[in-house]
Amino acid sequence: MKRITNRSLIVIVLVLVHSALGLAQATGSNNTSISGHVKDPQGASLPRAIVTLYAGERTLRLTTTTDSTGTYRFERLAPGEYLLEAQAEGFASASAQRVFVERGQAATLDIPLELSGVRSTVVVTASDTPQSVDEVSKAVTVVDQQEIDERDESAIAESLRTVPGLRVQQLGGPGSFTSIKTRGLRNEDTAVLIDGLRFRDAAAPQGDASGFLEDLIVTDVSRVEVLRGSGSSLYGSNAIGGVINLVTDEGGGPLHGNLLAEGGGLGMFRGRAQVAGGAHSNSIVYSAGFSHLNVTRGVDGQDKARNTSGQGRVLFRLTPTATLSGRIYAATSRLQLNNSPQGIGTLPATGIIEAIPLSPTELRRYEAGVPTSQLNVGAATFIPRRTIPTTCARRTSFRVRSSSRSAQLKLSAIPSAIRGWSRTAPVVMGPWESIFNQ
């Protein structure tokens, strides 16, 4: 039996962060900055090292690249506490360092990198604020882009198979139904976030993201943070088992990008393109990614799968305390699945049954709607590769988030529509559902 599924997903996210102080500071000059050098163990400067700055609030994350003298600089910052981390090719990532700047202060912090050592990273999923791994008391695992690329993983679910406490199940090849269980709990007990924002299917009975896990392929992901253990106090009842947070590339620094193309057996091809950068001293930072996965044959020659995804984000730093950012996630997928064989004719109750397929002529009659009682079965014992009516599901969602230092308000409106049609039935409109959360 053959089932073909086409599905499209578009998610647009607009994030506005504003503080009452921002309007006052927008009209005046602000020289608050953090700068310094990234150096190797001998004290020599390292050019093109990547330096990431995390604000005390998880809504701001900036990235820049050191120049030819190994110098980095973040300007037009709001006063407060920040976390800094640096990494360079061939060196171990530096332990996250804290720095506090006052209004109008130009703070300086040099970051040394070692050739080898224990890697320290900054996570935001554990407590909803940036923390170094050493400060987190919960079980958190980070799978970064470098690890994903080294293992050559094409899907997000595949990159999580080595995470302790997670069980990833996939019922077939690429694009087939995928489930993730955290510490033995149900599928819907693991929340999925994208850049800290709740991602879910409004049409699902439990309101979770289980129906979309197989469509999440590696596109513009910077890292995946996995929190094992209850996170319901921060992320809702769907997070009692754990949280999977997909953090996209924040961009920043000079314009850079990469291309990937590969192919393999079973008619498999994968391509990916990424670009990121910044402008006006990183007052504008952006990143975008596009990926395409195509399996033209599959194991039995009839397991075709195709997924095309795009992600992008842009952030405008209006003032040191006000930013405007927009994100878009879009995907379309098509999948063929086998649900065969289907027995036919008079079959013995016990013993081994010889597999004799229905003739192609009678198979075409059966697919045209002729009942099995009117088929010339002959010696056939099963119906192979039956093609059932095509099902198409399209989902669109829109989310707006507004937050400030003193209060936070989340507004979500997620409409979804499902259409289905077949070759023997008229178009049938499914239900239109909308959910509003506050």
C-alpha positions in Angstrom: 0.0 0.0 0.0 1.4 3.4 -0.9 0.7 6.7 0.9 1.9 10.0 -0.5 1.9 13.0 1.8 2.7 16.6 0.9 3.1 19.2 3.7 4.0 22.8 3.9 5.0 24.8 6.9 5.6 28.5 7.3 6.4 30.2 10.6 7.0 33.9 10.8 8.2 35.3 14.1 8.5 39.0 15.0 10.2 39.9 18.2 10.2 43.4 19.7 12.3 44.2 22.8 11.8 47.6 24.3 12.6 49.4 27.5 11.4 52.8 28.7 15.1 53.8 29.0 15.6 53.1 25.3 13.7 56.2 24.1 15.7 58.5 26.3 19.0 56.9 25.3 18.1 56.9 21.6 18.4 60.7 21.5 21.7 60.9 23.2 25.1 59.5 22.6 26.1 56.2 24.2 29.7 55.1 24.3 29.2 51.9 26.4 31.3 49.2 24.7 33.3 46.0 25.3 36.4 45.4 23.4 39.6 43.4 23.6 41.9 40.8 21.9 41.7 37.1 21.4 45.1 35.5 21.9 46.7 32.1 21.6 48.8 30.5 24.5 51.9 32.4 23.4 50.1 35.8 23.6 49.8 36.3 19.8 46.6 37.8 18.5 44.2 35.5 16.6 42.5 36.9 13.6 39.0 35.7 12.5 38.2 34.3 15.9 34.4 34.3 16.6 33.4 36.2 19.7 29.8 35.9 21.1 28.2 38.2 23.6 25.2 37.3 25.7 23.2 39.9 27.5 21.7 39.3 30.9 18.4 38.9 29.1 18.3 36.0 26.7 16.7 38.1 24.0 20.0 39.6 23.0 22.9 37.6 21.5 25.5 39.3 19.3 28.4 37.8 17.4 31.4 39.4 15.8 34.8 38.3 14.3 38.2 39.6 15.2 40.1 41.6 12.7 43.6 41.1 11.4 45.1 42.3 14.7 42.8 39.9 16.8 40.7 42.8 18.1 36.9 42.5 18.7 34.5 45.2 19.7 30.8 45.5 20.7 29.4 49.1 20.7 26.2 50.8 21.7 25.5 48.5 24.6 23.2 49.0 27.5 24.8 49.0 31.0 24.7 45.7 32.8 26.3 42.3 33.0 27.3 40.2 29.9 28.8 36.8 29.1 31.5 36.5 26.5 32.8 33.4 24.8 35.3 33.0 22.0 36.3 30.2 19.6 38.7 29.8 16.8 39.6 27.0 14.4 42.2 24.7 15.9 41.7 26.0 19.5 39.5 24.9 22.3 36.6 27.3 23.1 37.3 29.7 25.9 35.4 29.4 29.2 32.6 31.9 29.3 33.7 35.1 31.1 31.5 37.6 32.8 32.0 41.4 32.4 30.0 44.3 33.8 29.9 47.7 32.2 28.5 50.9 33.4 26.9 53.6 31.4 29.5 55.4 29.2 32.2 52.9 30.2 34.5 51.3 27.6 35.3 47.9 29.2 38.3 45.9 28.0 38.6 42.1 28.2 41.3 39.9 26.5 40.3 36.3 25.9 43.0 33.6 25.8 42.4 30.4 23.9 44.1 27.1 24.7 45.2 24.5 22.2 43.3 21.9 24.2 41.2 21.7 27.3 37.7 21.3 28.6 35.1 22.9 26.5 32.8 25.4 28.1 29.6 26.7 26.4 26.8 29.1 27.2 23.3 27.7 27.4 19.9 29.6 27.7 17.4 26.7 27.9 18.1 25.6 31.5 16.9 28.8 33.3 15.7 31.0 30.4 18.8 33.2 30.8 22.4 32.8 29.5 24.5 30.7 31.8 27.8 28.8 31.4 27.5 25.0 31.7 29.4 25.1 35.0 26.6 27.2 36.5 23.7 24.9 35.4 22.4 22.4 37.9 20.2 20.6 35.5 21.1 18.0 32.9 21.8 19.9 29.7 23.5 18.6 26.5 24.6 20.9 23.7 25.0 19.6 20.1 26.6 22.3 18.1 26.9 22.8 14.3 30.4 21.6 14.2 29.4 18.2 15.7 26.4 18.0 13.4 28.6 18.6 10.4 31.3 16.2 11.5 28.7 13.4 11.8 27.1 14.5 8.5 23.6 14.5 9.9 20.8 15.8 7.7 17.9 15.8 10.2 17.6 17.4 13.6 16.2 14.1 15.1 19.2 12.2 13.8 21.7 14.6 15.5 20.0 13.8 18.9 20.5 10.1 18.9 23.6 10.3 21.0 22.1 12.5 23.7 21.8 10.6 27.0 18.2 10.1 28.2 16.7 10.5 24.7 15.1 7.8 22.6 14.7 8.7 19.0 12.4 6.4 16.9 11.9 6.6 13.2 9.4 4.4 11.3 11.2 4.2 8.0 13.6 6.3 6.0 14.0 10.0 5.7 10.8 11.9 6.2 8.9 9.1 7.9 7.2 9.5 11.3 9.6 10.3 14.1 9.1 10.4 17.8 11.4 11.6 20.6 10.9 10.4 24.2 12.8 11.9 27.1 13.6 9.6 30.0 10.8 7.2 29.0 8.0 9.7 29.0 5.4 10.2 26.3 6.2 11.9 22.9 4.1 15.0 23.8 6.1 15.5 27.1 9.1 16.9 25.2 8.7 20.5 24.2 10.3 21.8 21.0 11.5 25.4 20.9 13.0 27.5 18.1 15.1 30.3 19.4 13.3 29.9 22.8 9.8 30.3 21.2 7.3 27.4 21.6 6.9 25.4 18.3 3.9 23.2 18.0 1.1 21.9 15.8 -2.2 23.6 16.6 -4.1 20.7 15.0 -2.4 18.0 17.2 -4.6 16.6 20.0 -1.9 17.5 22.6 -0.8 20.7 21.0 2.8 19.4 20.6 5.3 19.3 17.8 5.4 15.5 17.3 3.9 15.8 13.8 6.7 18.1 12.6 9.8 16.4 14.0 10.5 14.5 10.8 10.3 17.7 8.8 13.0 19.5 10.8 16.2 19.2 8.8 19.5 21.0 9.4 19.2 24.4 7.7 20.5 27.3 9.7 21.0 25.8 13.1 23.8 27.0 15.3 23.3 24.5 18.0 20.7 22.3 19.7 20.3 22.5 23.5 18.6 19.6 25.2 17.3 19.9 28.7 16.5 16.6 30.4 14.1 16.8 33.3 11.1 18.9 34.0 11.0 22.3 32.4 7.3 22.9 32.8 7.8 25.9 35.1 9.4 27.8 32.2 7.9 26.2 29.1 4.5 24.7 30.0 3.0 21.3 30.7 4.5 19.8 27.4 7.9 20.2 29.0 7.6 17.8 32.0 10.0 15.4 30.2 12.4 17.8 28.7 13.0 20.6 26.2 14.7 20.6 22.8 15.7 24.2 21.8 16.9 24.8 18.2 19.1 27.9 18.3 19.6 29.4 14.8 22.7 31.2 13.7 22.6 34.8 15.1 24.7 36.3 12.3 27.1 39.2 12.8 30.7 40.0 11.8 31.8 40.2 8.1 29.8 38.6 5.4 30.5 34.9 5.3 28.8 31.7 4.2 29.2 28.1 3.0 27.8 25.6 0.5 27.3 21.9 0.9 26.3 19.3 -1.8 26.4 15.6 -1.4 24.8 12.4 -2.8 24.7 8.8 -2.1 22.9 5.5 -2.6 19.1 5.0 -2.9 18.9 8.2 -5.0 19.8 10.4 -2.1 20.9 14.1 -2.7 21.3 16.9 -0.2 22.3 20.5 -0.6 22.6 23.4 1.8 23.6 27.1 1.6 24.1 29.4 4.5 25.0 33.1 4.7 25.4 35.5 7.6 26.9 38.8 8.5 26.4 42.3 10.0 26.5 46.0 9.0 27.0 49.3 10.7 29.2 47.9 13.5 26.7 45.1 14.0 23.8 47.4 14.5 22.2 45.1 11.9 22.9 41.4 12.0 21.4 38.7 9.8 21.6 35.1 8.8 19.8 32.9 6.3 19.9 29.2 5.3 18.4 27.1 2.6 18.5 23.3 2.4 17.0 20.6 0.1 16.9 16.8 0.8 15.7 14.5 -2.0 15.5 10.7 -1.9 14.3 9.6 -5.4 14.1 5.8 -4.8 14.5 4.6 -1.2 15.0 1.0 -0.1 12.4 -0.6 -2.4 12.5 2.0 -5.2 9.1 3.4 -4.1 10.1 5.3 -0.9 10.5 8.8 -2.3 11.0 11.7 0.1 11.6 15.3 -0.5 12.1 18.3 1.9 12.9 21.9 1.1 13.4 24.2 4.0 14.5 27.8 4.5 15.3 29.9 7.6 16.2 33.5 8.1 16.5 36.1 10.8 17.5 39.8 11.0 18.0 42.0 14.1 18.1 45.8 14.2 19.6 47.4 17.3 17.5 50.6 17.5 19.1 51.7 20.8 21.2 50.0 23.4 18.0 48.8 25.1 15.7 48.3 22.2 15.9 45.8 19.4 13.6 44.7 16.6 14.1 41.3 15.1 12.2 39.1 12.6 12.5 35.4 11.9 10.9 33.2 9.3 10.9 29.4 9.0 9.4 27.7 6.0 9.3 24.1 4.8 7.6 21.9 2.3 7.8 18.2 2.2 6.6 15.2 0.2 6.7 11.6 1.3 5.8 8.1 0.0 5.3 5.3 2.5 4.6 1.6 2.0 1.6 0.1 3.8 1.8 -3.3 2.0 1.2 -6.1 1.5 -2.6 -6.5 1.8 -3.7 -10.1 1.7 -6.2 -11.2 -1.0 -7.9 -14.4 -2.0 -8.4 -17.4 0.2 -5.4 -17.8 2.5 -4.7 -20.7 4.8 -5.1 -20.2 8.5 -1.7 -21.6 9.3 1.6 -22.4 7.6 3.8 -20.5 5.2 2.0 -18.6 2.4 3.8 -18.1 -0.9 4.0 -14.5 -1.8 2.3 -14.1 -5.2 1.5 -10.5 -6.2 -1.7 -9.4 -7.9 -1.1 -8.9 -11.7 -0.4 -5.3 -12.9 -3.6 -5.3 -14.9 -5.8 -6.2 -11.9 -3.8 -3.9 -9.7 -4.7 -0.9 -11.9 -8.3 -2.0 -11.8 -8.2 -2.1 -8.0 -6.6 1.3 -7.8 -9.4 2.6 -10.0 -11.9 1.6 -7.4 -12.9 -1.9 -8.4 -13.7 -4.0 -5.2 -11.6 -7.0 -4.5 -14.6 -9.3 -5.0 -14.7 -8.4 -8.7 -11.0 -8.8 -9.4 -9.5 -11.7 -11.3 -7.3 -12.8 -8.4 -6.1 -16.0 -9.8 -3.3 -17.5 -7.6 -2.3 -14.1 -6.1 -2.0 -13.9 -2.4 -1.3 -10.1 -1.8 -1.8 -6.7 -3.4 1.6 -4.9 -3.8 2.3 -1.2 -3.7 -1.3 -0.1 -3.5 -1.7 3.7 -4.2 -4.3 5.2 -1.9 -5.7 8.8 -2.4 -3.2 11.5 -1.9 -3.4 13.5 1.3 -2.1 17.0 1.4 -1.8 19.1 4.6 -0.8 22.7 4.7 -0.1 24.6 8.0 0.7 28.2 8.5 1.5 29.9 11.7 2.2 33.4 12.9 3.6 34.4 16.3 4.3 37.8 17.8 6.3 38.3 21.0 6.7 41.5 22.9 8.9 41.8 26.0 10.6 44.3 28.2 12.8 44.2 31.2 10.1 44.7 33.8 7.3 42.6 32.2 6.9 40.0 29.5 3.8 39.3 27.4 3.5 36.6 24.8 0.8 36.6 22.2 0.3 33.6 19.9 -2.2 33.1 17.1 -1.7 29.8 15.2 -4.2 29.1 12.4 -4.1 25.8 10.6 -5.9 24.4 7.6 -6.0 20.9 6.2 -7.1 20.0 2.7 -7.5 16.5 1.4 -8.4 15.2 -2.0 -8.4 12.0 -4.0 -8.8 10.9 -7.6 -12.3 9.6 -7.0 -13.7 12.1 -4.6 -14.4 15.9 -4.7 -12.2 18.3 -2.7 -13.1 18.3 0.9 -12.2 21.2 3.2 -11.1 20.3 6.6 -11.6 22.3 9.8 -10.1 25.7 10.4 -8.7 26.0 13.8 -7.2 28.9 15.7 -5.7 29.1 19.1 -5.0 32.3 21.2 -2.7 32.0 24.2 -1.8 34.7 26.7 
